């Protein structure tokens, strides 16, 4: 499995877990906030370990990485929606 496939597999597992929580009755916004918190905790751990924390520059790096990722995801979602709309119009 290449890195992109590993990334997708991990992403899929997180989404499946989030959907399980939603199905257990947790509000979607709560699940989203909890995932964001967990991601922030793990991002800090991946850089600073269990005993450290991020300095302001490290926080900026993580924030910028989140921003780039979210912007890319939105581009993909918009392109998929436009493609589906065009396909529906030609059907």
Helices and strands as residue ranges (DSSP letters): H 3-23, H 28-48, H 56-90
